[in-house]
Amino acid sequence: MNESVSSKDISGQVGMSFDELWDVGDRRKLGSIVEKDNGCTVNSEVDYSSTIADHLESLFTRAVDKEHSIRLLSDRADVYIQVSLSIYSEDAPPLTFERKYINWISNIGASLDVDLYPFE
């Protein structure tokens, strides 16, 4: 998001609790990076070692009733919404996404980012 939509605006417009909110100029918790945009995160609430499908279901459950509000934000030219999956695994996990999650991601106007980090 850019400076025109503050983290408080995001929270108020969507009407849900976020796990993290930040605004331009805030410092990240770890390191010295200063935020260049306003934003927020919603984290999966299942155990770290759960399957990709379980994490997606957790995110879906937390946000599905806010789909319309999220879409209204994502329709703005100055707002970017992304569903990000960071996967740490010894083996390559199956990257199959059920249709309901693909539809949901599309319906909220989000992109999908999947990062795989192999354990050695």
Protein Blocks (a to p, Z undefined) as FASTA:
>chain_A
ZZklcfklmmmmnopacfbdcdehiacfbdjbdcfbdcdddddfbdfklcfklmmmmmmm
mmmmmmmmmmmmmmpmkbccddddddddfbdcdddddfklmmmmmmnopacdddddddZZ
